[in-house]
Amino acid sequence: MNAAGPGSPAGLREANRRRVLDAVLAAGEPTQSGIAAATGLAPATVSNIVRHLVGAGSLTATTTVRGGRRVRAVRLVAPAGYLAGVDFGHRHVRVGLARAADTFSRSASGRPGEPAPPADLLAERDARLPEGHGADDGLRAAEELLDGALAEAGVGRGALLGVGIGLPAPVDARSGSVGEPGILPGWVGVDAAARAAANLGVPVAVDNDAMLGTLAEQAWGALRGVRDAVYLKLSDGVGAGLVLDGRPYRGRSGTAGELGHVVVAEDAGGPTGGPGGTVCRCGNRGCLETWASTTTVVGLLEPLLGSPLSIAEVVARARGGHAPSRRVLADTGGHVGRALGGLCSLLTPARVVVGGELAQAGSLLIDPLHAALDRWALPGAAEGVEVVAAQLGARAHVLGAVALAGEHVLASRG
Ligand SMILES: [Zn+2]
């Protein structure tokens, strides 16, 4: 990290450099004037930054002719080596390994309608973790899986350039750690990036898993080329990743997008009845997550279908015509759509991408979600919003962790 504060000249230079790199990553091979238009920076500033990054070996710039005019076209130089992604859930960890060049080439044609390049992982490993596991146990398990993935791909640890880690909790960008005490208790106060970097000897970045789903769908899936969008992670936890004006939006402290902890109804009985809204693990009452998570869906249906019950089984039952399963999935979509309606009125996204474990319900959940969104958002804001299923399924978060590792390596090498 740059020691200079965000408002200092050095901090501003760093922020501008990052904007230029992001613009190149998003556009593939933009011209210098295209970068100026995308970032709002002055052409002379862009020219200076590009010269610096070419000198550092991060970019190449060539003079070419486009539309009859001579222009300077800029490309990223993909580093030789490998990137790893680690996706932690409350009860699992998954590790993926990719070639850095494959990750950086992803955005060269990032426009709507163009086919996504394959999201190739050279090796993938996963393991179960006990609910409430501590950070040390989780990181040790991830390191073992990573060694296994490296061995499978025939890659030495020395060729690893960086690692991205996703956690199912808000990660404060200022401390690099989980700040909310109730959401992932075993990780609270742990600077996971610093600890993993010390163990692995490579740069490590950490982010919230909904943001990783967003990065992955932007790179390889349903968010390619969409400038204003919301990615929803509907699993045991409920979260959102926001894309505003083409860039992931993380907010002041890096924890933006906690849609699951928007209070839907504080006073009404929770989904299982009883007085007052259900108390959420964050300490509030009646959060969306208490109405619309995998735990709630399973909890409502286990008395009818027996225990243990999986979401895949609920979806299979619903598709087979089981009315209570259909009703619970529809209600879940309705609750999410109501909260999302407010978000759409505020941000007017063009597309909402539904990911996470509950996305496997498809139209059984997405249609009622869309109907509720139409009902609760301002008509002008809801009009034309596309609501679609995520494309990358269970791999979205580990792929996003690889993309995060790539961004981090890029930012720290220029
Ligand atoms: Zn909450």
Residues whose N, C-alpha, C, O or C-beta is under 5 A from the ligand:
A	BS01	ZN	G260 H261 C280 R281 C282 N284 C287
